[in-house]
Amino acid sequence: MTLQEAIDKVKRVKGLYAYESDYEALDMAIEALKRDVPVKPIRMTTPRRTKFFEFYDWKCPVCNCFLAYEEDGKHLILAHEKSRCSNCLQLIDWSNADDT
């Protein structure tokens, strides 16, 4: 079973069998499962400029938290050497991020 199938199944259970008192717990389970589905980070289109460099920020698509910056459009510098957002714990898919 994939994560998306598990999410869909919990949603069906919520709609068919759950008591109203269980809704909050089921919603929390759905949100926790969604955080384990990798999503691509968002590259900001407007650069930050210093006297010598341009930096493009990369942000989490879920909570908009800063994840990394791109130096002169060449190299990604990660804020935390992890594959999750430090704020919302969303799993981040960095594959092909250096190709942009």
ChimeraX attribute file (.defattr): number of C-alpha atoms within 10 A of each C-alpha:
attribute: neighborCount
match mode: 1-to-1
recipient: residues
	/A:1	5
	/A:2	8
	/A:3	14
	/A:4	14
	/A:5	10
	/A:6	15
	/A:7	19
	/A:8	13
	/A:9	13
	/A:10	18
	/A:11	17
	/A:12	12
	/A:13	13
	/A:14	18
	/A:15	12
	/A:16	9
	/A:17	9
	/A:18	14
	/A:19	10
	/A:20	9
	/A:21	8
	/A:22	11
	/A:23	14
	/A:24	11
	/A:25	11
	/A:26	17
	/A:27	15
	/A:28	11
	/A:29	15
	/A:30	19
	/A:31	13
	/A:32	14
	/A:33	16
	/A:34	17
	/A:35	18
	/A:36	15
	/A:37	14
	/A:38	14
	/A:39	17
	/A:40	16
	/A:41	23
	/A:42	16
	/A:43	19
	/A:44	14
	/A:45	9
	/A:46	10
	/A:47	17
	/A:48	12
	/A:49	11
	/A:50	8
	/A:51	5
	/A:52	6
	/A:53	11
	/A:54	16
	/A:55	20
	/A:56	19
	/A:57	22
	/A:58	24
	/A:59	20
	/A:60	24
	/A:61	16
	/A:62	15
	/A:63	12
	/A:64	14
	/A:65	14
	/A:66	18
	/A:67	24
	/A:68	20
	/A:69	22
	/A:70	21
	/A:71	15
	/A:72	14
	/A:73	15
	/A:74	11
	/A:75	13
	/A:76	18
	/A:77	14
	/A:78	15
	/A:79	13
	/A:80	11
	/A:81	9
	/A:82	11
	/A:83	15
	/A:84	19
	/A:85	23
	/A:86	15
	/A:87	13
	/A:88	13
	/A:89	15
	/A:90	23
	/A:91	20
	/A:92	21
	/A:93	14
	/A:94	13
	/A:95	9
	/A:96	8
	/A:97	15
	/A:98	11
	/A:99	8
	/A:100	8
